[in-house]
Amino acid sequence: MKILNSSVILALFILCIDVHATVYCVSDAAEFQSALAQVENSAQSDEIRLRVGTYHTADNGSLGNGFALQNSQPAPVKISGGWLGAGCLPRDGRLPADATVLHGGDSDIVLTITAGFSGLQVTIENLTISHGYAHEAPGLGGGLLMLGSNNHTFHHVLIDGVMFQNNNAENASALLLGDAETVHVRNSVFFDNDASDNGTAILNALTAVYFTNNTVIQNTVQGTQDTASVIFSSGSAVLNVVANNIFAEEVVWDVGFFGGNIKNHLLFNVISQFFGPLDSNLGNLDIDPMLNQDLSPQMNSPVVDSGFMPSTHPNQPPEGNWLLGQLDLLRTPRLSGHGVDRGAIEFLDEIFDHGFEE
């Protein structure tokens, strides 16, 4: 990987350095790539906070390559957007995911994260990944590509409140995520992505995949055999939980479960068609979700307050062992009414909006 010059590195605003964590506040593409290079060899927790704006891969100082991180340590890494103010401080507030855009220019994979050391925990939250492109071999993951290398694996990956939009690839146009112990994708939107063969998102884990409270809409998959928009390709011992999602206006099967896995749980989604074996199929509806142009539910939408509430009981079954998250895609409380809504965006009922966070 190309290391940026010292002037760019010095331009990074390092908000906090101690034995526990380093927080980088970045404002442009070169600073972002430099921060990624800094955390590759870090043995401590790191967070990269992106100020509002658009970060083009073409401006990252490594022409022809998208943003990239390959760790050599197992320390946690968090990448988050929507930050305001010179220091990216919580007191300055934050804007929603669409205010911070990682842009591939229809020529690069937007962001590649490689597990070069087992045990890495990665969190990506509150940003947009758009206009990625992956059609050169192997043609995987136009928006976000996360894989292990040399038998190394991620420990846990959390993608929370991310908009995947207008990405293009042969397979997994928006997201390819594999080689992780556990994966949780929640409160995110997959919109207008295009795969020339298979999959808007392809997810693979060693223990469990949770795909909850997402909106998957108007994506294109052009393959003609065993094709689906969201594909779960894990082995037979893996738990796959697909809950509280909205799948709408997809041109192929909404969900595909591959392999002989019988630990697949389809719970309280708006979904038209799927394939693969299921252990449970509860509360799913094949209906019009009645969404506004911004993908939020209309007042009378059947998705409002009709989602599945994971249990907080210590002995809950594994398919209920996950968290909703505090905020939806628009950074409003995930619980704003009598129950949780289906999809990435909560209907904001002012009667029940007391600023409560889970």
C-alpha positions, 0 to 999 in steps of 0.5 A: 500500500502506498504510504502518504507523505509526512505533510498529509499525515501531520494534517490529520487531527488526532483527537485523543491518544492514550494506551486505550484508543486513538481517534482520528478526525479527518476531512478529506480523502487523503487524510482518510487513507492516511488514517487507515494506514496509521491504524493498520499496525496499531495494537490499540483501539482506533476510531476514524471519524469522518467529517461531513462531505464527499470522499472520492477514491480518486483523491486518496493519494493512491490512484487506481485504488480505493480506500484500503485497510489491511490490519496486522493487529487484532485491535478494534477499528471503527469508521464512522461518519456524520461528524461536525466541528473541527474536532469531531466531538460528540458535543458538536452533534452529528448528521445522518449517513447521507452527509458523509459519502465515500465515492468510488467514481464508478471506477474503484471498489470504494473500501476494502478491509482485509483481515491480516491478523485474526481477531480483528473487530470492525465497526462501520457506521453512519455513512454512505458507500456509493458508486463503487465498481468491481468488474475486473477479476474477481469482480467482487464487492463494488461498495465494501469488500471485507475478506480474510487473508492467509487463513486469518479471520475477523472476529466480529463485524458490525455495519450499522446505519450505512447507505449502499447506493449506486454500486456496481460489480459482477457479484455482490454489487454493494457488499461482500463480507466473509471470513468473520466469526460473527456478522451483524448488518443492521439499520442500513439501506441497499438501494439501486445497486447493480450486479451483472451476475449475482447478489447485492450483498453476499454474507458469510460467517463462521458462527452467525450472521444477523441481518436486521432492520435493513431496507433492500429496494430497487436493486438489480441482479442480472444473473439467471440461475440461483440468483438473489439480492441478499445471499447467505453462503455460510456452512452448515453449522452457522446461524443466519437470522434475517429479521425486520427487513423490508425487501421491495421491488427486487428483480430476483429472489429477495433472499437466498440461503445456500448450502445445507444449513437448517439454522436459517431464521426468517422473522417478521420481514416484508418479503416476496420470495426466497429460497433455501431451507428454513428452521423458522418462518414467522411473521413475514408479509408479502405486502406493499410496505408503503414507503415515502420517497426517502424510504421512511414508512408512511403513517399507515404503513403495515411496517410500523410497530410490527417488527420482532423485538429481540429478547433481553432474557439471559436464556433467549434462543440464539435467533433472538440474541441480537440488539436493535441498535440505538438509532435508525438510518436517520439517527432518530431513536430506533424505538419511537412507538409501541414497538420496533418498525420493520426496515432501516427507518423508524416512523417518528411518532411525536406522541411517543418521541421522548428521545429514548434510546435503547 
